[in-house]
Amino acid sequence: MTPQHQAATLGQLADFWATERPDHVAYRFEGRDTTFAGVRDTMEALARALVAAGLGKGQRIAWVGKNSDQYFMLLFAAGRVGATVVPVGWRLAEAEMRYIIDDAEAGAIVATPDYLDMAKRLAADIDKVDTVWVSEGDADVPNLQAVAEAAKDDASPPTATSTDALVQLYTSGTTGHPKGVVLTHGNFLDLARDPDIQTPDWDHWTPEESGLLPMPVGHIAGTGYGLIPFNSGSACTITAEFDPGEILDLINEHKVTRFFLVPAALQFLIGHPKAKDTDTSKVSQVGYGASPIPLDLLRACMKAFPNAGFVQSYGMTETTGAVVVLEPEDHDPEGNERMRSAGRALPGCEAMVVDEEFNEVPLGEVGEIVIHSPKNMAHYWKLPDKTAETVNQDGWLRTGDAGYMDADGYVFIHDRMKDMIISGGENVYPAEVENAIYSHPKVADVAVIGVPDEKWGEAVKAVIVRKPGEELDEDELIGWTREKIAAFKGPKSVDFIDMLPRNASGKILRKDLRAPYWEGKERQVN
């Protein structure tokens, strides 16, 4: 049985598993294995190097590059001394990276070799940055191994506390500039170390298991999932980015037993030519989230991974990832009512649906979903007013998602409240319309947006990706939808495109789809 730790900080967690399982692999990356004892030793040496460079408690260190085991070595070292890592999405434009690093007031940038030139340019443009290191390899700046070796004999640095900021992740920025979400050691660890909270059976990891991390560390689905196996004393296999062929190879070599992907990535994975010859018998769990999964895709995934339990996660950066989960026993390839939901709150977390005055609404009535949890963020960086708007004085966090709850505690999500379309005075939630359209056999992907309409204020528009080789026109699609949902909810017009724009965590960028139609308008409502 996996021992339960009482670690309040990442440094304590590393010490715990270095004692319990010193020779067990903690991280795998491109042929390089690091044991739990190795993580602890690297953490201690690199922590001394950070302090020597003036990067101790309260300082910010930016990570620029793709996924790497060295990111987690840096994260543990920073966490050991109370510094904070700011992982920057590698798909961002250079100007977007510059804004994040400048806003975070980072004093150093650590880059992977392929992003070192960009890191140097960013450092030259940002006054606060006075240190640039490379994650590994030979370069004209020091690498992490060299600085750690140089400082390994320094005095032991002061230790962090559970309330110290560990990670500062920037939200997608669907409106305006992205916000820095400050997450503490306790946000990541408090649930796991609480003896009064029962871990669900589906969430028990064995020492032989290995998680997979292909999601970018600049998102909670990356950094958060990269710590989950470590929390349980199991291995984590890291890939630099999502590569379905590489992932299938790792599964075939039995180096992966659990993973989390967005539905679009799952579709690429099971559709890859290697999939039919991959031995998936050791995969015990497939997690998914960030967007709805069509039932046909879920059926195909359950067939591809016949021994796996499927887990849907609902959460956000501000909740340190999943707080509501649809467990394996609620998944049915034939479909059921509960599979329309996001699931129920995890043990130790609470979900509630409220009105605009923060009063709880009756079961079945739509309102805003709010969360109370030890995983709720500390605050938005340098945005006290926005923090106060998001988290009330009792610690309930507004998700910005509209939904309702049933009598068994299952949360049903309608949509982001800000994406709600008001047409002729009626509220239309895009997700409900999209679910109806998804059922059309010729539709591969869909997004529903509101566009200006002189008569109704806003009109519903569907943006469709057809399945390969299929012919589908506007009239057929609109007629189909009217048979599924009320006419006022159905699309009044349809655009067909080759691919929907999504961010690195798989969420549809509705603002990009809406922008051409709202150009010249003062507001995004009509």
ChimeraX attribute file (.defattr): number of C-alpha atoms within 10 A of each C-alpha:
attribute: neighborCount
match mode: 1-to-1
recipient: residues
	/A:1	7
	/A:2	12
	/A:3	10
	/A:4	14
	/A:5	18
	/A:6	15
	/A:7	21
	/A:8	20
	/A:9	26
	/A:10	30
	/A:11	26
	/A:12	20
	/A:13	22
	/A:14	27
	/A:15	19
	/A:16	22
	/A:17	25
	/A:18	21
	/A:19	12
	/A:20	15
	/A:21	16
	/A:22	18
	/A:23	14
	/A:24	20
	/A:25	23
	/A:26	26
	/A:27	28
	/A:28	21
	/A:29	17
	/A:30	11
	/A:31	6
	/A:32	9
	/A:33	17
	/A:34	19
	/A:35	19
	/A:36	28
	/A:37	22
	/A:38	20
	/A:39	24
	/A:40	26
	/A:41	18
	/A:42	22
	/A:43	27
	/A:44	25
	/A:45	23
	/A:46	27
	/A:47	35
	/A:48	28
	/A:49	26
	/A:50	25
	/A:51	21
	/A:52	15
	/A:53	15
	/A:54	12
	/A:55	23
	/A:56	26
	/A:57	21
	/A:58	15
	/A:59	21
	/A:60	26
	/A:61	30
	/A:62	27
	/A:63	30
	/A:64	27
	/A:65	27
	/A:66	24
	/A:67	28
	/A:68	22
	/A:69	24
	/A:70	20
	/A:71	22
	/A:72	19
	/A:73	24
	/A:74	23
	/A:75	25
	/A:76	29
	/A:77	31
	/A:78	33
	/A:79	30
	/A:80	30
	/A:81	29
	/A:82	30
	/A:83	25
	/A:84	31
	/A:85	29
	/A:86	27
	/A:87	29
	/A:88	24
	/A:89	24
	/A:90	19
	/A:91	14
	/A:92	12
	/A:93	9
	/A:94	13
	/A:95	9
	/A:96	15
	/A:97	21
	/A:98	19
	/A:99	15
	/A:100	22
	/A:101	26
	/A:102	19
	/A:103	15
	/A:104	24
	/A:105	18
	/A:106	25
	/A:107	22
	/A:108	25
	/A:109	27
	/A:110	27
	/A:111	25
	/A:112	23
	/A:113	20
	/A:114	12
	/A:115	16
	/A:116	22
	/A:117	12
	/A:118	16
	/A:119	27
	/A:120	17
	/A:121	12
	/A:122	21
	/A:123	22
	/A:124	12
	/A:125	12
	/A:126	17
	/A:127	12
	/A:128	15
	/A:129	21
	/A:130	13
	/A:131	18
	/A:132	21
	/A:133	23
	/A:134	26
	/A:135	26
	/A:136	16
	/A:137	13
	/A:138	10
	/A:139	11
	/A:140	8
	/A:141	13
	/A:142	18
	/A:143	20
	/A:144	23
	/A:145	17
	/A:146	15
	/A:147	19
	/A:148	21
	/A:149	14
	/A:150	15
	/A:151	19
	/A:152	17
	/A:153	11
	/A:154	13
	/A:155	8
	/A:156	13
	/A:157	18
	/A:158	14
	/A:159	15
	/A:160	24
	/A:161	20
	/A:162	19
	/A:163	15
	/A:164	21
	/A:165	28
	/A:166	31
	/A:167	29
	/A:168	28
	/A:169	29
	/A:170	25
	/A:171	17
	/A:172	19
	/A:173	12
	/A:174	12
	/A:175	8
	/A:176	7
	/A:177	13
	/A:178	16
	/A:179	21
	/A:180	24
	/A:181	25
	/A:182	25
	/A:183	26
	/A:184	28
	/A:185	23
	/A:186	25
	/A:187	26
	/A:188	26
	/A:189	23
	/A:190	20
	/A:191	20
	/A:192	21
	/A:193	15
	/A:194	15
	/A:195	12
	/A:196	10
	/A:197	13
	/A:198	12
	/A:199	15
	/A:200	10
	/A:201	8
	/A:202	14
	/A:203	12
	/A:204	10
	/A:205	22
	/A:206	14
	/A:207	15
	/A:208	13
	/A:209	20
	/A:210	28
	/A:211	26
	/A:212	26
	/A:213	32
	/A:214	24
	/A:215	29
	/A:216	26
	/A:217	28
	/A:218	27
	/A:219	23
	/A:220	25
	/A:221	26
	/A:222	21
	/A:223	23
	/A:224	20
	/A:225	23
	/A:226	26
	/A:227	20
	/A:228	19
	/A:229	24
	/A:230	21
	/A:231	23
	/A:232	21
	/A:233	30
	/A:234	24
	/A:235	32
	/A:236	29
	/A:237	29
	/A:238	23
	/A:239	22
	/A:240	17
	/A:241	17
	/A:242	18
	/A:243	13
	/A:244	21
	/A:245	15
	/A:246	14
	/A:247	23
	/A:248	23
	/A:249	16
	/A:250	17
	/A:251	21
	/A:252	19
	/A:253	13
	/A:254	16
	/A:255	21
	/A:256	27
	/A:257	24
	/A:258	23
	/A:259	21
	/A:260	24
	/A:261	23
	/A:262	21
	/A:263	21
	/A:264	18
	/A:265	17
	/A:266	21
	/A:267	17
	/A:268	15
	/A:269	22
	/A:270	20
	/A:271	15
	/A:272	13
	/A:273	13
	/A:274	15
	/A:275	19
	/A:276	12
	/A:277	9
	/A:278	16
	/A:279	16
	/A:280	21
	/A:281	15
	/A:282	19
	/A:283	23
	/A:284	20
	/A:285	21
	/A:286	21
	/A:287	21
	/A:288	22
	/A:289	22
	/A:290	19
	/A:291	17
	/A:292	19
	/A:293	20
	/A:294	14
	/A:295	18
	/A:296	15
	/A:297	16
	/A:298	20
	/A:299	16
	/A:300	16
	/A:301	21
	/A:302	18
	/A:303	13
	/A:304	19
	/A:305	20
	/A:306	15
	/A:307	15
	/A:308	21
	/A:309	19
	/A:310	24
	/A:311	23
	/A:312	26
	/A:313	24
	/A:314	23
	/A:315	19
	/A:316	17
	/A:317	23
	/A:318	26
	/A:319	24
	/A:320	25
	/A:321	22
	/A:322	21
	/A:323	25
	/A:324	23
	/A:325	21
	/A:326	25
	/A:327	22
	/A:328	16
	/A:329	10
	/A:330	17
	/A:331	19
	/A:332	16
	/A:333	15
	/A:334	9
	/A:335	14
	/A:336	11
	/A:337	8
	/A:338	17
	/A:339	19
	/A:340	17
	/A:341	24
	/A:342	23
	/A:343	25
	/A:344	24
	/A:345	23
	/A:346	21
	/A:347	15
	/A:348	18
	/A:349	18
	/A:350	17
	/A:351	21
	/A:352	23
	/A:353	25
	/A:354	21
	/A:355	15
	/A:356	8
	/A:357	6
	/A:358	15
	/A:359	11
	/A:360	16
	/A:361	16
	/A:362	15
	/A:363	14
	/A:364	14
	/A:365	15
	/A:366	18
	/A:367	25
	/A:368	25
	/A:369	26
	/A:370	23
	/A:371	23
	/A:372	20
	/A:373	22
	/A:374	20
	/A:375	25
	/A:376	26
	/A:377	24
	/A:378	20
	/A:379	21
	/A:380	21
	/A:381	17
	/A:382	14
	/A:383	12
	/A:384	11
	/A:385	9
	/A:386	13
	/A:387	17
	/A:388	14
	/A:389	11
	/A:390	18
	/A:391	21
	/A:392	12
	/A:393	8
	/A:394	7
	/A:395	16
	/A:396	19
	/A:397	23
	/A:398	20
	/A:399	18
	/A:400	16
	/A:401	19
	/A:402	23
	/A:403	25
	/A:404	24
	/A:405	24
	/A:406	15
	/A:407	9
	/A:408	9
	/A:409	15
	/A:410	21
	/A:411	27
	/A:412	21
	/A:413	24
	/A:414	21
	/A:415	18
	/A:416	17
	/A:417	17
	/A:418	11
	/A:419	20
	/A:420	19
	/A:421	24
	/A:422	19
	/A:423	21
	/A:424	13
	/A:425	10
	/A:426	11
	/A:427	12
	/A:428	22
	/A:429	25
	/A:430	25
	/A:431	21
	/A:432	16
	/A:433	25
	/A:434	22
	/A:435	20
	/A:436	16
	/A:437	28
	/A:438	20
	/A:439	16
	/A:440	15
	/A:441	12
	/A:442	18
	/A:443	18
	/A:444	18
	/A:445	19
	/A:446	22
	/A:447	22
	/A:448	25
	/A:449	24
	/A:450	28
	/A:451	23
	/A:452	19
	/A:453	13
	/A:454	8
	/A:455	9
	/A:456	14
	/A:457	16
	/A:458	20
	/A:459	24
	/A:460	25
	/A:461	22
	/A:462	24
	/A:463	21
	/A:464	26
	/A:465	19
	/A:466	21
	/A:467	14
	/A:468	10
	/A:469	7
	/A:470	10
	/A:471	10
	/A:472	17
	/A:473	11
	/A:474	16
	/A:475	11
	/A:476	11
	/A:477	20
	/A:478	18
	/A:479	13
	/A:480	16
	/A:481	22
	/A:482	16
	/A:483	11
	/A:484	15
	/A:485	15
	/A:486	10
	/A:487	13
	/A:488	15
	/A:489	23
	/A:490	28
	/A:491	25
	/A:492	15
	/A:493	15
	/A:494	17
	/A:495	12
	/A:496	15
	/A:497	12
	/A:498	13
	/A:499	13
	/A:500	18
	/A:501	14
	/A:502	13
	/A:503	13
	/A:504	16
	/A:505	19
	/A:506	17
	/A:507	17
	/A:508	17
	/A:509	16
	/A:510	17
	/A:511	16
	/A:512	13
	/A:513	18
	/A:514	17
	/A:515	13
	/A:516	10
	/A:517	13
	/A:518	17
	/A:519	10
	/A:520	8
	/A:521	11
	/A:522	8
	/A:523	8
	/A:524	17
	/A:525	14
	/A:526	18
